[in-house]
Amino acid sequence: MRRFGTGRDPALLLHCALAHSKAWTPLAQQFSDRLTMLAPDMPGHGRSARWDHRQDLHDQVTAIARDCLGDGGHVIGHSFGATVALRLAIEAPEAVRSLTLIEPVLFAAAGESASDVLRGYINETEAFNAALARDDWTRAAIDFIRIWGDGRPWEALTEREQELFASQMHFIRETEACLLKDSAGLLLPGRLESIRCPVHLIRGGSSVPIIAAIHRTLAGRIPGARDCVIAGAGHMVPITHPIPVAREIAPLLDLASA
């Protein structure tokens, strides 16, 4: 794990799949005087050990995050990390002072607000899922980067980056139960509605359509949640647009401290 900042308030940063804690550096720099931030590497990412398959993936990452959160603080999550952040707010509400969800990939949520968009996403990712099913990690990684990357084509990545992304595809395969089937029950009646801390959802204006549908569901069910859009940004918005993202988060921190 990495630590950022020396501010008064504690915060937990949960990265996306295929990234690592260092990816938070551009955004964390914007809050270095305000927050003391802890960013763990998920299993199989960064400097953490490989996921051992002995425990449900989402359960394990949530348990790690809960340990890191300790007595409480602000929670900021991106993509898969945002789904873990959401779960923390539901299961440990006393520990979450504010919740920032940046493009949470809880695909099942899209079914509540735009079932056609969810069906379209499933159809679009059919080849990707087929590659995962046959352990064709390179083909799967090429498709994953095309949909969820930072805009660079596969050919522009270094050989090391290509090898790393391909090696992490087994992790992505294991996220389906939670993200597409909601195995953690995050969408069960009353769970989202139980969140009481201030909540902002942040997404890129140029991200894939299913993200807007996910946000619509979450913003509609979480009391007081605000949906923020960063113009011109894609899924990797906290890395590519850290300053406008920070501008959206700052008022949330103020609200939580009021």
N, C-alpha and C positions, 0 to 999 in steps of 0.2 A: 504494500500500500504506500501511497504518497501523502504527504501533508503539504498544504498550501496556506499561506497567509498567517497573520498574527492578530486577527481581529478579536473583538470581545465575544461574538456569538459563534457557537459551533455549527458546522454544517457537514452533511454527508453527500458525496458526489458519486453517482452510480453510472458507469460508462455503458456504452452500447456493445453488442456482440461484435467480435472481431477487432475491437479496440483494446485499450488498456488505460490505466489511471493517468498516464502522462498526457493523454488526449485532452484532459481538462485544463491544461496549462493556460491556453489563451483566455478562457473564461474566468478561471480562478484568479488570474492577474488583475481582473477588474474589481475584485472584492478583497484584495490582500490586506487592506487596512480595516476592513469591516468584519471579516469572517476568519475563523480558523477552520480549515477544511480538511477532511479526511476522505481519501479516495482509494478504495480497495480494488485490487485486480480480481476479476471473477476467475473461477477455476478454468484452467486452460488458456488463460490470457495473461499478457504481461509477464510478471515474475512469479505468478502463482503456479502451483502444481497442476497437472492435468486433472480434469474431472474424472473421478474414479467409478462412476456409474452405480455406486452403491446406494444412492439416495436420489429421489426426484430432483431434477436440475433446479427448478424454480424454488422448491423448498430449501435446497442447500444454499443457493445464492441469497435468498431472503434471510436465512439464519445468519449468514456471514454479515449481511448488511445490518441486521438487528444488533449483533454484537458490536459492530463498529459505531452504531448510533449511540450506544451507551445510555446516558441519562436523558438524552434528547438533543434536538437541534433542528435546523432547517434541512430539508431533503430535496435534492435536485437530481433527477434521473433523465437519461436519454435513451430512447428506443427500448431495447429489452430492459435496460436499467430503470427506465421509467415505469415499467410494469411492476418491477420489484418495489420501487418507491411507492407506487399506488397501494400495493399490498401492505407495506409498512403502515401507511396512514389508516388503513382499515383495521389491521390486527394489533397495532401498537399506537393508538391515537394519542395517548398521553405523552409519547416521545417525539411526535412530529409537530414542530412549531409552525412550519409553512411547507407547502408542497409545490414544487415546480416539475411539471411533466412535459418533457420535450419530445414530441413525436412518439408517444408510447405505442408500441406495435401490438396492442391487444386486439388482434384482428376480429375476434368474436364480437367485439363491441360494435363494429361496423354493421353487423347484421341487424341491430336494433334500429338504426337510423337510415340505412341505405343497403338493403339486402342485395340489390342489383350490383352495387359497387363491390360488395364482398364476393359475389359470384364472378364478377369480372376479374377480380384479383386472383381468385382460385384458378380461373381459366388461364390467366396470363402466366402464372407460375407453375403450370402443369409440367413443362419440360424440366424446370428446376427441381421439382419434387421427384420426378422420375429419376433424375440423376442422383439425388440423395438416396433413393430407394435401392439403386444398384451400386452404391458406394463409389460412384464416379465423382470423386471429390473435386477434381479440376473443372469438369464441366459445370458442376453445381456452383463452384466459386465464381466462374465467369458470369453466370446468370445472376448470382447474388450481387456482385459488384455492379452489374448493369442496372439493377433495380435500386439498390440501397447504398451505392458508393458515393464518393465525393465528386463525381462527374468525370473522373479520369477513366478512359477505356482500359480494358484488361491489358492491352499491349503496351500501355504507358507505364505499367507497374514494373518495378524491378523484379528480377527472378526470385529474390528473397521474399518480397511481398507476396508474389504469386504462390510460392510454396507455403508460406505461413497461412494465407487465407484458405488454401485448399486443405491444410491440416486441421482447420477449425470447423470444417463443414459438419463433422459429426455432432458438434455442439449445437449447430443450427437445427439439425434434424430432431434433436431432443427437445427443442422449444415448442414444437407443434402442439403438444398436449395442452400446454398452458395458453399459448397465444391464439390458437385457432379453435380449441375446444374448451377453453376456460376451465381447465382441470382444478385450478385453485379456487374456483367459485367467486371470483371478484365481481361478477355481474349478477350474482344472486340478488333477489329482491331485498332492498334495505341496506345492502352493504355499501354501495357508493353513497347513498343518501345519509349514511352515518358519519361521513367525514365532516369534521367541524373546523379544521384549521383553514387558513386562507390558501387558495389553490389557483395557480395560473397554468394553463396549457399553452405551450409555445410550439409553433410549426412553421416550416418554410412555405412560402407562397407557391413555390414551384415543385413541391414534393408530390409523391404519387397520390392519386385521388383517395385511396383508402384511408390515408391519414386524416383528411378532413372529415370523413365519415366517423372515424373513431373519436375524434375530438368532439363532434356534434353530440354523440351519445354521452360521453363523459361530462361535457359542459352542461348538458341538459339534466343530468342526474346528481352531480355533486353540488351541494348548496353553495351558491355564491361564486362558483368557478368562472374564470374569465378565459376566453380563447383569444390568443394573441398570434398574429401572423407577421412573419418577417419577409418583406418583399424581396423577391429575387433569390431566395435561399431554397436549398433542397433539404434532404433528410439529415445531412451532417451540419446543420445550422449552428450548433454550439461551437463547432470548430471553424467553420468558414465565416461566420458572422458573430463573433463573440461580443462585440461592443453593443449592437442593437439587442442581442439577447440579454445582456447585462442590464440594459435600460428597462427591459420588461420585468426583470426579476427584482430590481431595487425597490419599486413601490410595494411589492409583496412583502419584502423584508420589513419595510416601514409599517405596513399594516399589522404584521405579526407582532411587532414590538410595541404597538400602540397600547 
